[in-house]
Amino acid sequence: MIIDTERLIIYPISNDEIKILISKEKDPEMIKAYSEMLEGCVKHPEERLFYTVWIMETKDNSVRIGDLCFKGINDDGMVEIGYGLYDGFCGNGYMTEAVTALTAWVINQSGVTRIEAETEPGNIASQRVLEKAGFVPSGIMGEEGPRFICLGK
């Protein structure tokens, strides 16, 4: 599975590749997040694309610039998206391009009814990414901050 955009190639990685990410990661929060993703992949192999890490690479020079993920699919079809860019790649529209593309793909998957995301209250850049990708504030405050929703279709 590869998602191809104007400037990016986005693809899911294997369980072994997630283990490598975990072993190289220094941030305890990211280690926890990647470990939860790996656990989801193992527990739900038939739905692993809703749990794994998706890598973003530039088309022009195949540089990894960040990653995205979904946090599983719940019983009523909600999928939560998470994302992050590596240092030095912010402000170029890459994340908007990636979130828009991955959102368009996931909303068309069987059983998916909506996509949600959370941002920290002061993370205006992330909120703008979500808005440009078709998300609207849901009025709900999540663990990390305000939640956004995209119904797609």
Buried (B, 14 or more C-beta within 10 A) or exposed (E): EEBEBEBBBBBBBEBEBBEEBBEEBEEEEBBEBBBBBBEBBEEBEEBBBBBBBBBBBBEEEEEEBBBBBBBBBEEEBBBBBBBEBEEEBEEEEBBBBBBBBBBBBBBEBEEBBBBBBBBEEEBEEBBEBBBBBBBEEBEEEBEBBBBBBBEBE
